[in-house]
Amino acid sequence: MSHRATLRGETFVFADLRELFGRANEEKSGDQLAGVAARSERERVAAKIVLADVSLREIAECTFLDDDVSALIHAGHDSAQFATIASLTVGEFRELVLDPGFVELWEQGLHRAITPEMGAAVARLMGARDLIAAAARLRVVTRCRDTMGEAGVLGVRIQPNHPTDDPAGVALSIIDGLVMGCGDAVIGINPVNDSVASVVALEHTIGGIIDQIGAPTQSCVLAHFTTQLAAMAAGAPIDLLFQSIAGTEGANRSFGVDLVALAEGREAVLDHHRSRSGFIGEQVMYFETGQGSALSAEAHGGLDQLTCEARAHGVARAFDPFLVNSVVGFIGPEYLADARQIMRAGLEDHFMGKLLGLPMGVDVCYTNHVDADADTTDQLLMLLATAGCNFVMGVPGSDDVMLNYQSTSPHDALAARELFGLRPAPEFDAWLEQVGIHVDGRLATPSEPGPAALRSIDALRSAVVELLP
């Protein structure tokens, strides 16, 4: 079904919803590369005007792509809840989402009635302030060894990557994060070597540190999920099963992923949790997404970046994850060209994830060949903290020496917590107080009576050193 609008004497015709979505999107270099972007600012405005009058029912009935991701989305759609909003237009839905009373409906299960494409549609009609205000009201709480997502909490993943996977280097980076009060979301390393033996060694390193110091957090080695499962079979203690995912069957295939295998992997890790002493929890998945991934795999199926990203969130939702994050600026300038596009995408991804009921975090990042800098990450970090982001990254010095990109550091996360009055996950916060890293909810300093901070740091170092070869 075609859609049309006349704006100042110029008529614009959009062949179908797929074309309309692409033309209505904010400027993204990836959409331009794919040939789906608006060809002028006037066409972008016309597309937004038309989109505002499209009903949610029409979006629900549209097959944006005939693949297993669409089938998964359809299977999980709550048609009974959807009946209460089906007649709304996208513009009316925007007004509902921005109404403070929406939270109660959302908490009662309305998020299951919202398809990813509906989330992508309404995001197009929202400015930065709208994306922040709407997301800030939506709290998604998950539990593993600690509790993430509650109001007033900003979690941090310690990302102790090392160019050679050296256990000593990894351990030092973990200490760097812990003494800044970080690591409550996960201690998660991207390995250089995807071999089973290397993943086993790293899982034992991180798991050993967690056990030795008694921190209520979880470990993850972000290898391919099949490698993690093989490492688990070889005796590695797997807390969270990680995988990068995308919003089309073809893009997931390029990652070596299919939905059936992910479901089987989740069940295997749940069985593993039940077999270990001290049951860990039912939410065992950790997913990463990011705008442009489907296009970079030449598997976007003619869809724009924002819609593909929303569909990736739909995949994640089906597996009840503990953590999800968008690696917002990692892929490069072909997909998000500059600071403005990165910041817009970060706010969009966070909002859409929360709207669909995901425990959404963001890797606030950029690569060195993008027109962005440290001010970009500072600004987006503060905007996301305002928006109620579940967690961000803690990369030593903000500079990932293995992946060669710029992100946020434990110091940055600490600054955001202090500025907005946020704290770590409650169980982790209590542990920080117990060991002396925190005193009355803030980072201890050597000037504290009886230098608890120095003693706790020395104790951490000693405990970690004992575990190294």
C-alpha positions as CSV (number, residue, x, y, z in Angstrom):
1,M,0.0,0.0,0.0
2,S,1.5,3.3,-1.0
3,H,1.5,6.5,1.1
4,R,1.8,10.1,-0.2
5,A,2.0,13.6,1.1
6,T,2.2,17.0,-0.5
7,L,4.5,19.5,1.1
8,R,4.7,23.1,-0.3
9,G,3.5,22.0,-3.6
10,E,5.8,19.0,-3.9
11,T,4.2,15.5,-3.8
12,F,6.1,12.6,-2.2
13,V,5.0,9.0,-2.8
14,F,6.2,6.1,-0.6
15,A,5.7,2.7,-2.1
16,D,5.2,0.8,1.1
17,L,6.0,1.0,4.9
18,R,9.5,-0.2,4.3
19,E,10.3,2.8,2.1
20,L,8.4,5.1,4.4
21,F,10.4,4.0,7.4
22,G,13.7,4.6,5.6
23,R,12.7,8.0,4.4
24,A,11.4,9.1,7.8
25,N,14.6,8.1,9.7
26,E,17.0,10.7,11.0
27,E,20.1,11.1,8.9
28,K,22.4,8.1,9.0
29,S,25.3,7.4,6.7
30,G,24.4,3.7,6.7
31,D,20.9,4.4,5.3
32,Q,22.5,6.6,2.6
33,L,24.9,3.8,1.8
34,A,21.9,1.4,1.5
35,G,19.9,3.8,-0.7
36,V,17.0,3.9,1.7
37,A,17.5,7.4,3.2
38,A,15.5,10.5,2.5
39,R,16.8,12.3,-0.6
40,S,16.2,15.7,0.9
41,E,15.2,17.2,4.2
42,R,11.8,18.1,2.7
43,E,11.3,14.4,1.9
44,R,12.3,13.4,5.4
45,V,9.7,15.8,6.9
46,A,7.0,14.6,4.5
47,A,7.8,11.0,5.4
48,K,7.4,11.8,9.1
49,I,4.1,13.6,8.5
50,V,2.8,10.5,6.7
51,L,4.2,8.1,9.3
52,A,2.4,9.9,12.1
53,D,-0.9,9.0,10.6
54,V,-0.1,5.3,10.0
55,S,-2.0,3.0,12.4
56,L,-0.2,0.5,14.6
57,R,-2.5,-2.2,13.2
58,E,-1.1,-1.5,9.7
59,I,2.4,-1.9,11.0
60,A,1.5,-5.1,12.8
61,E,0.0,-6.6,9.7
62,C,3.0,-5.7,7.5
63,T,5.7,-8.3,6.8
64,F,8.8,-6.2,6.7
65,L,11.0,-9.2,5.9
66,D,10.0,-12.9,5.4
67,D,12.5,-14.6,7.7
68,D,12.8,-16.4,11.1
69,V,13.2,-13.1,13.0
70,S,9.8,-12.0,11.7
71,A,8.3,-15.3,12.7
72,L,9.8,-15.0,16.2
73,I,8.4,-11.5,16.5
74,H,5.0,-12.7,15.4
75,A,5.0,-15.7,17.7
76,G,5.7,-13.5,20.8
77,H,3.2,-10.8,20.0
78,D,0.5,-10.4,22.7
79,S,-2.6,-9.9,20.5
80,A,-4.9,-9.4,23.5
81,Q,-2.9,-6.5,24.9
82,F,-2.4,-5.2,21.3
83,A,-6.2,-4.8,20.9
84,T,-6.1,-1.9,23.3
85,I,-3.7,0.1,21.2
86,A,-4.2,-1.3,17.6
87,S,-6.3,1.7,16.4
88,L,-3.8,4.3,17.5
89,T,-1.7,6.1,14.9
90,V,2.0,6.3,15.4
91,G,1.6,10.0,16.3
92,E,-1.1,9.1,18.9
93,F,1.2,6.3,20.2
94,R,3.9,8.8,20.7
95,E,1.6,10.9,22.9
96,L,0.7,7.8,24.9
97,V,4.4,6.8,25.4
98,L,5.2,10.4,26.6
99,D,2.3,10.4,29.0
100,P,3.5,9.6,32.6
101,G,0.5,7.2,32.9
102,F,2.0,5.0,30.2
103,V,4.3,3.4,32.7
104,E,1.5,1.6,34.5
105,L,0.2,0.2,31.3
106,W,3.7,-0.8,30.2
107,E,4.3,-2.6,33.5
108,Q,1.1,-4.5,33.2
109,G,2.5,-6.1,30.1
110,L,1.7,-3.7,27.3
111,H,5.4,-3.9,26.1
112,R,4.6,-7.4,24.8
113,A,2.0,-5.9,22.5
114,I,4.6,-3.6,21.0
115,T,6.5,-5.0,18.0
116,P,10.0,-3.9,17.2
117,E,8.8,-2.1,14.1
118,M,6.3,-0.1,16.2
119,G,9.1,0.9,18.5
120,A,11.2,1.9,15.5
121,A,8.3,3.9,14.0
122,V,7.6,6.0,17.2
123,A,11.3,6.6,17.7
124,R,11.4,8.4,14.4
125,L,8.9,11.0,15.6
126,M,10.7,11.7,18.9
127,G,13.4,14.3,19.6
128,A,16.3,13.7,21.9
129,R,14.4,15.0,24.9
130,D,11.5,12.7,24.1
131,L,13.7,9.7,23.8
132,I,15.3,10.5,27.2
133,A,12.1,11.4,29.0
134,A,10.2,8.3,27.8
135,A,13.0,5.8,28.5
136,A,13.8,7.3,32.0
137,R,10.4,6.1,33.3
138,L,10.8,2.5,32.1
139,R,12.7,0.3,34.5
140,V,13.7,-3.2,33.5
141,V,15.0,-5.2,36.4
142,T,17.0,-8.4,36.0
143,R,18.7,-10.8,38.4
144,C,21.7,-13.0,38.3
145,R,24.2,-12.8,41.2
146,D,23.0,-9.3,41.7
147,T,20.1,-7.1,40.7
148,M,20.4,-4.7,37.7
149,G,18.0,-2.0,36.5
150,E,16.4,-0.6,39.6
151,A,15.7,3.1,39.9
152,G,18.8,4.9,41.1
153,V,21.2,2.3,39.8
154,L,23.8,2.7,37.0
155,G,25.7,-0.5,36.4
156,V,29.1,-0.9,34.8
157,R,30.7,-3.7,32.9
158,I,34.4,-4.0,33.6
159,Q,35.9,-4.7,30.1
160,P,39.5,-5.9,30.9
161,N,40.5,-6.7,27.3
162,H,44.2,-7.5,26.7
163,P,46.0,-7.7,23.3
164,T,47.4,-11.2,24.2
165,D,44.7,-12.4,26.7
166,D,47.4,-12.4,29.4
167,P,45.8,-13.4,32.7
168,A,48.0,-10.9,34.7
169,G,47.0,-8.0,32.4
170,V,43.4,-9.0,32.6
171,A,43.6,-9.2,36.4
172,L,45.1,-5.7,36.7
173,S,42.4,-4.2,34.6
174,I,39.8,-5.9,36.8
175,I,41.3,-4.4,39.9
176,D,41.4,-1.0,38.2
177,G,37.6,-1.3,37.7
178,L,36.7,-2.8,41.1
179,V,38.5,-0.1,43.1
180,M,36.4,2.5,41.3
181,G,33.3,0.7,42.4
182,C,32.6,-0.8,38.9
183,G,31.9,-4.4,37.7
184,D,28.4,-4.9,39.1
185,A,26.9,-5.5,35.6
186,V,29.5,-8.1,34.6
187,I,33.2,-8.6,34.3
188,G,33.3,-9.3,30.6
189,I,36.4,-9.8,28.4
190,N,36.5,-9.8,24.6
191,P,39.1,-12.5,23.9
192,V,41.8,-12.2,21.2
193,N,41.8,-16.0,20.9
194,D,38.5,-17.7,20.3
195,S,39.8,-21.2,21.0
196,V,38.1,-23.3,23.6
197,A,41.3,-23.6,25.7
198,S,41.7,-19.8,25.8
199,V,38.1,-19.3,26.8
200,V,38.4,-21.9,29.5
201,A,41.5,-20.2,30.9
202,L,39.9,-16.8,30.9
203,E,36.6,-18.0,32.5
204,H,38.6,-19.6,35.3
205,T,40.7,-16.4,35.7
206,I,37.6,-14.1,36.1
207,G,35.5,-16.7,38.0
208,G,38.4,-17.3,40.4
209,I,38.8,-13.6,41.1
210,I,35.0,-13.3,41.8
211,D,35.1,-16.3,44.1
212,Q,38.3,-15.2,45.9
213,I,37.1,-11.6,46.7
214,G,33.4,-12.5,47.2
215,A,32.0,-9.9,44.8
216,P,28.3,-10.5,43.9
217,T,28.8,-10.1,40.1
218,Q,29.0,-12.4,37.1
219,S,31.7,-13.3,34.6
220,C,31.6,-13.6,30.8
221,V,34.1,-14.2,28.0
222,L,32.6,-12.8,24.9
223,A,33.7,-15.5,22.4
224,H,31.3,-17.0,19.9
225,F,28.5,-18.7,21.8
226,T,29.4,-22.1,20.5
227,T,33.0,-21.7,21.8
228,Q,31.6,-20.7,25.2
229,L,29.4,-23.8,25.3
230,A,32.3,-26.0,24.3
231,A,34.3,-24.3,27.1
232,M,31.5,-25.1,29.5
233,A,31.6,-28.7,28.5
234,A,35.3,-28.6,29.2
235,G,34.7,-27.4,32.8
236,A,34.6,-23.6,32.5
237,P,32.2,-21.9,34.9
238,I,29.8,-20.0,32.6
239,D,27.7,-17.4,34.3
240,L,26.4,-15.6,31.2
241,L,26.2,-16.8,27.6
242,F,27.1,-14.0,25.3
243,Q,26.4,-13.5,21.6
244,S,26.2,-10.6,19.1
245,I,22.9,-10.6,17.3
246,A,21.2,-8.7,14.5
247,G,17.7,-8.0,13.2
248,T,17.6,-10.3,10.2
249,E,18.1,-14.0,9.6
250,G,20.8,-13.4,7.1
251,A,22.8,-11.1,9.4
252,N,22.6,-13.6,12.2
253,R,23.7,-16.3,9.9
254,S,26.8,-14.1,9.1
255,F,27.5,-14.2,12.8
256,G,27.2,-18.0,12.8
257,V,24.0,-17.7,14.8
258,D,20.5,-19.2,14.4
259,L,17.6,-18.9,16.8
260,V,17.2,-22.6,17.5
261,A,20.9,-22.9,18.5
262,L,20.6,-19.9,20.8
263,A,17.6,-21.5,22.5
264,E,19.5,-24.7,23.0
265,G,22.5,-22.8,24.3
266,R,20.3,-21.0,26.8
267,E,18.9,-24.2,28.1
268,A,22.3,-25.7,28.4
269,V,23.6,-22.8,30.5
270,L,20.5,-23.0,32.7
271,D,21.2,-26.7,33.4
272,H,24.8,-25.7,34.1
273,H,23.6,-23.1,36.7
274,R,21.4,-25.7,38.4
275,S,24.3,-28.1,38.7
276,R,26.7,-25.7,40.4
277,S,26.8,-25.1,44.1
278,G,24.8,-22.0,44.8
279,F,22.2,-21.5,42.1
280,I,23.0,-18.3,40.1
281,G,19.8,-17.4,38.3
282,E,17.4,-17.9,35.4
283,Q,18.4,-14.9,33.3
284,V,21.6,-16.1,31.7
285,M,21.9,-14.4,28.3
286,Y,24.0,-11.4,27.4
287,F,23.4,-9.8,23.9
288,E,25.1,-7.0,22.0
289,T,23.5,-5.2,19.1
290,G,24.3,-2.1,17.1
291,Q,22.9,0.0,14.2
292,G,24.6,-1.0,10.9
293,S,25.4,-4.6,11.7
294,A,22.9,-6.0,9.2
295,L,24.0,-3.7,6.4
296,S,27.7,-4.4,7.1
297,A,26.8,-8.1,6.5
298,E,24.9,-7.2,3.3
299,A,21.9,-8.8,4.9
300,H,19.6,-5.9,5.8
301,G,17.0,-7.0,3.2
302,G,16.3,-3.4,2.1
303,L,15.4,-2.3,5.7
304,D,16.9,0.8,7.3
305,Q,19.3,0.7,10.2
306,L,16.9,1.7,12.9
307,T,14.3,-0.9,11.9
308,C,17.0,-3.7,11.8
309,E,18.2,-2.6,15.3
310,A,14.7,-2.8,16.7
311,R,14.3,-6.2,15.2
312,A,17.5,-7.3,16.9
313,H,15.9,-6.1,20.2
314,G,13.0,-8.4,19.3
315,V,15.3,-11.3,19.1
316,A,16.9,-10.5,22.4
317,R,13.5,-10.2,24.1
318,A,12.6,-13.7,23.2
319,F,15.5,-15.1,25.4
320,D,14.8,-13.2,28.6
321,P,18.4,-11.8,28.9
322,F,20.2,-10.5,31.9
323,L,22.0,-7.8,29.9
324,V,21.6,-6.2,26.4
325,N,23.7,-3.4,25.1
326,S,24.1,-1.5,21.8
327,V,27.7,-1.0,20.8
328,V,26.6,2.2,19.3
329,G,29.6,3.7,17.5
330,F,31.8,0.6,17.0
331,I,31.1,-0.3,13.3
332,G,32.5,2.9,11.8
333,P,31.6,6.0,9.7
334,E,30.0,4.1,6.9
335,Y,27.1,3.5,9.3
336,L,27.2,6.4,11.8
337,A,29.4,9.1,10.4
338,D,29.9,11.6,13.2
339,A,29.1,12.6,16.8
340,R,25.6,13.8,16.0
341,Q,24.6,10.5,14.4
342,I,26.2,8.4,17.2
343,M,24.4,10.3,19.9
344,R,21.1,10.1,18.1
345,A,21.6,6.3,17.6
346,G,22.5,5.8,21.2
347,L,19.4,7.5,22.5
348,E,17.2,5.6,19.9
349,D,18.7,2.2,20.7
350,H,18.3,2.7,24.5
351,F,14.7,3.9,24.2
352,M,13.6,1.2,21.8
353,G,15.2,-1.5,24.0
354,K,13.4,-0.2,27.1
355,L,10.1,0.1,25.3
356,L,10.3,-3.6,24.3
357,G,11.1,-4.5,27.9
358,L,14.9,-5.1,27.6
359,P,17.5,-4.5,30.3
360,M,19.2,-2.0,28.0
361,G,22.7,-0.7,28.3
362,V,24.9,1.2,25.9
363,D,28.6,0.9,25.0
364,V,29.1,4.7,24.5
365,C,31.9,4.5,21.9
366,Y,33.5,5.5,18.6
367,T,36.3,4.3,16.3
368,N,39.2,6.6,15.6
369,H,38.3,7.2,12.0
370,V,34.8,8.7,12.9
371,D,34.3,12.4,13.3
372,A,33.8,12.2,17.0
373,D,36.0,12.6,20.1
374,A,36.0,12.3,23.9
375,D,33.4,15.0,24.2
376,T,31.0,12.8,22.2
377,T,31.3,10.0,24.8
378,D,31.1,12.5,27.7
379,Q,27.9,14.0,26.3
380,L,26.2,10.8,25.4
381,L,27.1,9.1,28.7
382,M,25.4,12.0,30.6
383,L,22.4,11.9,28.4
384,L,22.0,8.1,28.9
385,A,22.5,8.4,32.7
386,T,19.6,10.9,32.6
387,A,17.6,8.4,30.5
388,G,17.9,5.6,33.1
389,C,20.4,3.5,31.1
390,N,21.0,0.1,32.9
391,F,24.7,0.0,32.4
392,V,27.7,1.3,30.5
393,M,31.3,0.1,29.9
394,G,34.3,0.5,32.1
395,V,37.4,0.3,29.8
396,P,40.7,1.2,31.4
397,G,41.6,4.7,30.3
398,S,38.6,4.7,28.0
399,D,40.9,3.1,25.3
400,D,40.4,-0.5,24.4
401,V,43.9,-1.7,23.6
402,M,42.6,-4.9,22.0
403,L,39.6,-3.7,19.9
404,N,41.2,-0.3,19.2
405,Y,38.2,1.9,19.9
406,Q,37.3,4.5,22.4
407,S,34.6,3.9,25.1
408,T,33.9,5.0,28.7
409,S,36.2,4.3,31.6
410,P,35.4,3.4,35.3
411,H,36.3,7.0,36.1
412,D,33.7,8.3,33.6
413,A,31.0,6.0,35.1
414,L,32.0,7.1,38.6
415,A,31.6,10.8,37.5
416,A,28.1,10.0,36.1
417,R,27.1,8.2,39.3
418,E,28.3,11.1,41.5
419,L,26.6,13.8,39.3
420,F,23.2,12.1,39.2
421,G,23.2,10.5,42.6
422,L,23.3,6.9,41.2
423,R,24.8,3.8,42.8
424,P,25.8,0.3,41.8
425,A,23.5,-2.7,42.0
426,P,22.4,-3.0,45.7
427,E,24.2,-6.3,46.4
428,F,27.4,-5.1,44.8
429,D,27.0,-1.8,46.7
430,A,26.8,-3.6,50.0
431,W,30.0,-5.6,49.1
432,L,31.8,-2.3,48.3
433,E,30.9,-1.0,51.7
434,Q,31.9,-4.3,53.4
435,V,35.4,-4.3,51.9
436,G,36.0,-0.6,52.3
437,I,35.9,0.6,48.7
438,H,32.8,2.6,49.5
439,V,32.1,4.6,52.7
440,D,28.5,5.7,53.1
441,G,27.7,5.3,49.5
442,R,30.7,7.1,48.0
443,L,34.2,6.1,47.0
444,A,36.6,6.0,49.9
445,T,39.8,8.0,49.8
446,P,43.2,7.6,51.6
447,S,42.1,10.5,53.9
448,E,39.3,8.4,55.3
449,P,39.8,7.5,59.0
450,G,41.9,4.3,59.1
451,P,42.6,4.3,55.3
452,A,40.0,1.6,54.5
453,A,40.4,2.3,50.8
454,L,44.1,1.5,50.8
455,R,43.6,-1.6,52.8
456,S,40.9,-2.9,50.6
457,I,42.9,-2.2,47.4
458,D,45.9,-4.1,48.9
459,A,43.7,-7.0,49.9
460,L,42.2,-7.2,46.4
461,R,45.7,-7.1,44.8
462,S,46.9,-9.9,47.1
463,A,43.8,-12.0,46.5
464,V,44.2,-11.7,42.7
465,V,48.0,-12.3,42.7
466,E,47.4,-15.6,44.5
467,L,45.4,-16.8,41.5
468,L,47.9,-16.0,38.8
469,P,50.3,-18.6,37.5
